[in-house]
Amino acid sequence: MSPNHNLFGEALRSLREAKGISLRSLAKQMGWSAAYQSDVELGRRGPLQEKWVRKVAETLGADGDELWAVAVKGRRRPCPDCPLRG
């Protein structure tokens, strides 16, 4: 896993904690398991698709463009001309 995946996870965790939202509560709001949320925050799973990054940013009252930019840093494109958008 890329160290940049952990940057995204750390940013997500920081936003969540700053809002005083538990991991389980955010996971429930997003419609996925607490285990999945934990894996993303700990860098065990890569950044989400763009629509989910933007949705979680909206849920946390954060800037979707900024959070997406952090997520994109951890992505590996299969080819130079392939789009990054998910």
Residue pairs with C-beta under 8 A, 6 or more apart in sequence:
1 43
1 44
1 46
2 46
2 74
2 76
3 43
4 73
4 74
5 43
5 45
5 46
5 47
5 74
6 42
6 43
7 70
7 73
7 74
8 40
8 43
8 46
8 47
8 67
8 70
8 71
8 73
8 74
9 40
9 41
9 42
9 43
10 41
10 43
11 67
11 70
12 40
12 41
12 56
12 67
13 41
15 57
15 60
15 62
15 67
16 23
16 26
16 41
16 60
19 60
19 61
21 29
21 60
23 34
23 37
23 38
23 41
24 34
24 37
26 37
26 56
26 59
26 60
27 33
27 34
27 36
27 37
28 34
29 59
30 37
30 52
30 55
30 56
30 59
36 45
39 45
40 47
40 48
46 74
46 75
47 53
47 70
47 71
47 72
47 74
47 75
48 56
48 71
48 86
49 86
50 68
50 71
50 85
50 86
51 86
52 86
53 64
53 67
53 68
53 71
54 64
54 67
54 68
56 67
57 63
57 64
57 66
57 67
57 68
58 64
72 84
75 84
77 84
